[in-house]
Amino acid sequence: MSQVLRFALWALGRPYHAARVSFAARTPVSELHAHADFYEFMGVVSGRGEHLLPTGSQPLEAGDVVLVRPRDQHAFRGTAPDRLEFINVAFPSSAWQGFLTLTRTDAAGTWDAARTPITFRPDDPAAAVEVFEHALRRFQDEPSQFDLVRFWIDLLPLISPDEVAVRTDGTVGPTAPAWLARACAAMRAEENLRGGVPRLLELAGVSPAHLSRTVRAVYGLTPTDFVTDLRLEHAASLLAATTDPIAAIATRCGFTSQSYFTRRFTTAHQVSPRTFRQQSQRAFVP
């Protein structure tokens, strides 16, 4: 089972986390890991390497920008003879979704709907690298929420949802059709999460069999597991950012049984909801 990282344990009370990461050629592969409650953008500064996924690998080269979502499992390695160097900037799921809603960025939900992490190829790679370098410099000081918003504002004009360079080397699954992308984006709203798969079916406007086939093809999951993952992601954000009782959070996210919620959450995050909250709220300031 891959390691699951939690935002609070890395950011230590700051609104985002940034780091410069380097892999020499032929060095061992980094540990396969996933994110419990945060997204990250990776900006490849120099060299070449491989982005390793459960479905295969994607090549990485200087100038690439990669968006990694909470459900993604990934690892890295350098490619001879180059050293792979990148800067990653991680931020809470709740903050990112709020920003997307406010600015109507990727309103169709195509970024979240993709089966694998999204790789962008900016027209001006040097400008994109400088945006990441600036975010890293600010993180080394005392970054504010404004610094995170500035990072997004500066980066997003350099990438476009219409120019997603998802690799087509046979390792990447199909892109979600527009109807599924819209339905999945809408499912992040609490009232829709509580409606579960029947609500996803209503939003999609297709037959149950067609929904099941397409969700399996795009995400590699059943509709039930897909909705459960969305619920658990939202629950992690609520545990970290609110003082609501765990039973109330389970209900808000659409779980009818607190014991079932606890079992699923513990399986997904390797800690109980109570422990997750204690660890998060010691460090994370929403």
C-alpha positions in Angstrom: 0.0 0.0 0.0 1.4 3.4 -0.9 2.1 6.1 1.7 -0.6 8.6 2.2 0.6 12.2 3.0 -1.4 14.7 5.0 -1.1 18.4 4.4 -0.9 19.5 8.0 2.1 17.3 8.7 4.1 19.0 5.9 2.9 22.6 5.9 3.2 23.2 9.7 0.6 25.9 9.9 1.5 27.7 6.6 -1.1 28.1 3.8 1.0 26.0 1.4 4.1 23.9 1.3 6.9 24.3 -1.3 10.2 22.3 -1.8 12.9 21.8 -4.4 13.3 18.1 -5.2 16.1 16.4 -7.2 16.7 12.9 -8.4 20.0 11.9 -9.9 20.0 9.7 -12.9 19.7 6.0 -12.1 18.9 6.7 -8.4 16.3 4.5 -6.8 12.6 5.3 -7.4 11.0 7.6 -4.9 8.3 6.0 -2.7 4.9 5.6 -4.2 2.6 7.9 -2.3 -0.8 9.6 -2.5 -2.3 12.8 -0.9 -5.0 12.6 1.7 -6.3 16.2 1.5 -4.2 18.3 -0.8 -3.3 19.1 -4.4 0.1 20.0 -5.7 1.6 21.6 -8.8 5.0 20.4 -9.9 7.2 22.6 -12.0 10.1 20.8 -13.7 13.1 23.1 -13.5 15.7 21.0 -15.3 16.7 17.6 -16.6 14.5 14.7 -17.6 12.8 11.9 -15.7 9.7 9.7 -15.3 6.5 10.3 -13.4 5.6 6.8 -12.2 1.9 5.9 -11.9 0.0 2.7 -11.1 -1.0 2.6 -14.8 2.5 3.2 -16.2 4.9 6.1 -16.5 4.8 9.6 -18.1 8.0 11.3 -19.3 9.0 14.6 -17.6 11.2 17.3 -19.0 12.2 20.9 -18.2 9.3 23.2 -18.4 6.6 20.7 -17.7 3.9 21.6 -15.1 2.0 18.8 -13.5 -1.2 18.9 -11.4 -1.5 16.1 -8.9 -4.8 15.5 -7.3 -5.6 13.9 -3.9 -6.5 10.5 -5.3 -3.4 10.2 -7.5 -0.6 7.7 -6.6 2.8 8.6 -8.0 6.6 8.4 -7.7 9.6 9.7 -9.6 13.0 8.8 -11.0 15.6 10.5 -13.0 16.5 9.6 -16.5 20.2 9.1 -17.6 22.2 11.2 -18.1 20.2 14.0 -16.7 19.3 14.9 -13.1 15.6 15.5 -12.7 14.9 18.7 -10.6 11.5 20.1 -9.9 9.7 22.4 -7.4 6.4 21.3 -5.9 3.8 23.5 -4.3 1.1 21.8 -2.3 -2.1 23.3 -1.0 -5.3 22.2 0.8 -8.1 20.7 -1.3 -10.6 23.1 0.2 -8.6 26.2 -0.6 -8.1 25.0 -4.2 -11.7 24.2 -4.8 -12.8 27.5 -3.4 -10.4 29.3 -5.7 -11.6 27.4 -8.8 -15.2 28.2 -7.9 -14.5 31.9 -7.3 -12.6 32.4 -10.5 -14.5 29.9 -12.6 -11.3 28.2 -13.7 -11.8 24.8 -15.3 -15.5 25.2 -14.7 -16.2 22.0 -16.6 -14.1 20.0 -14.1 -11.8 18.5 -16.8 -8.7 18.6 -14.6 -10.3 16.6 -11.8 -12.0 14.3 -14.3 -8.7 13.1 -16.0 -7.7 9.6 -15.1 -4.1 10.5 -14.3 -2.2 13.6 -13.2 -2.4 16.4 -15.8 0.8 17.5 -17.6 0.9 21.0 -19.1 3.5 22.3 -21.6 3.5 26.1 -21.2 4.4 28.2 -24.2 6.9 30.1 -21.9 8.6 27.4 -19.7 11.0 29.9 -18.2 8.1 32.1 -17.0 6.5 29.1 -15.4 9.7 28.1 -13.7 10.1 31.6 -12.3 6.5 31.4 -10.8 7.6 28.2 -8.9 10.9 29.8 -7.8 9.0 32.8 -6.4 6.6 30.6 -4.5 9.6 28.7 -3.0 11.3 31.9 -1.9 8.1 33.1 -0.2 7.7 29.7 1.5 11.1 30.0 3.0 10.1 33.2 4.7 6.6 33.5 6.2 4.1 33.0 3.4 0.6 34.4 3.6 -2.6 33.2 2.0 -2.1 36.0 -0.5 1.2 34.4 -1.6 -0.7 31.2 -2.4 -3.4 33.0 -4.4 -0.6 35.0 -6.2 1.0 31.7 -7.2 -2.2 30.4 -8.7 -3.0 33.7 -10.5 0.5 33.9 -12.0 0.6 30.2 -13.0 -2.8 29.7 -14.5 -2.4 32.1 -17.5 0.6 30.1 -18.5 -1.3 26.9 -18.8 -4.6 26.2 -20.5 -7.3 23.5 -20.0 -7.6 23.4 -23.7 -3.9 22.4 -24.1 -3.6 19.6 -21.7 -0.6 17.5 -22.8 -1.7 14.2 -21.3 0.7 11.7 -22.7 -0.8 9.3 -25.2 1.8 6.5 -25.0 -0.7 3.9 -24.2 -0.4 4.2 -20.4 -3.0 7.0 -19.9 -6.7 6.2 -19.9 -9.3 8.1 -21.9 -10.3 11.6 -21.0 -13.7 12.1 -19.4 -16.5 13.1 -21.8 -17.9 16.6 -21.1 -21.1 15.2 -19.4 -19.1 13.2 -16.9 -16.6 16.0 -16.2 -19.5 18.4 -15.4 -21.3 15.8 -13.2 -18.1 14.9 -11.3 -17.3 18.6 -10.7 -20.9 19.2 -9.4 -20.6 16.2 -7.1 -18.1 18.1 -4.9 -21.0 20.2 -3.5 -22.1 18.8 -0.2 -25.7 18.5 -1.1 -24.8 16.4 -4.1 -22.3 14.3 -2.1 -25.1 13.4 0.3 -27.2 12.2 -2.7 -24.5 9.6 -3.6 -24.6 7.6 -6.8 -28.3 8.4 -7.5 -27.4 12.1 -7.6 -24.4 11.5 -9.8 -26.7 9.6 -12.2 -29.1 12.5 -12.2 -26.3 15.0 -12.9 -24.9 12.8 -15.7 -28.2 12.3 -17.4 -27.2 8.8 -18.8 -28.3 5.3 -18.0 -26.8 3.5 -15.0 -24.9 1.0 -17.2 -23.4 3.8 -19.3 -22.4 5.7 -16.2 -20.8 2.6 -14.8 -18.9 1.8 -17.9 -17.6 5.3 -18.4 -16.5 5.9 -14.8 -14.7 2.6 -14.8 -12.9 3.5 -18.1 -11.9 7.0 -17.0 -11.2 6.5 -13.3 -10.7 2.8 -12.9 -13.4 2.8 -10.2 -17.0 1.9 -9.8 -19.3 4.9 -9.4 -19.8 3.9 -5.7 -16.1 3.9 -5.0 -15.7 7.2 -6.9 -18.3 8.9 -4.8 -16.9 7.4 -1.6 -13.4 8.8 -2.5 -15.0 12.3 -3.0 -16.8 12.0 0.3 -13.6 11.0 2.2 -11.6 13.8 0.6 -14.2 16.3 1.7 -14.4 14.7 5.2 -10.6 15.1 5.6 -10.9 18.9 4.8 -13.7 19.3 7.3 -11.9 17.4 10.0 -8.9 19.6 9.6 -10.7 22.9 9.2 -13.8 22.6 11.6 -14.7 21.5 15.1 -17.8 19.8 14.0 -18.4 16.4 15.7 -17.2 13.4 13.7 -20.7 12.1 13.4 -21.9 15.4 12.0 -19.1 15.4 9.4 -20.0 11.9 8.4 -23.6 13.0 7.8 -22.5 16.1 5.9 -20.5 14.0 3.6 -23.3 11.5 2.9 -22.4 8.6 5.2 -25.4 7.2 7.0 -23.3 5.3 9.6 -20.5 6.8 11.6 -18.9 3.3 12.1 -18.9 2.7 8.4 -17.4 6.2 7.8 -14.7 5.5 10.4 -13.8 2.2 8.8 -13.5 3.7 5.3 -11.6 6.7 6.5 -9.2 4.6 8.5 -8.6 2.3 5.5 -8.0 5.3 3.2 -5.8 7.4 5.5 -4.2 4.8 7.8 -5.4 6.7 10.9 -8.8 7.2 12.5 -10.8 10.4 11.9 -10.1 11.4 15.5 -6.4 10.9 15.1 -6.4 12.6 11.8 -8.1 15.7 13.3 -5.7 15.8 16.3 -2.7 15.7 14.0 -4.1 18.2 11.6 -5.4 20.8 14.1 -2.1 20.8 15.9 -0.5 22.3 12.8 -3.0 23.4 10.2 -4.5 26.9 10.3 -7.3 26.9 7.7 
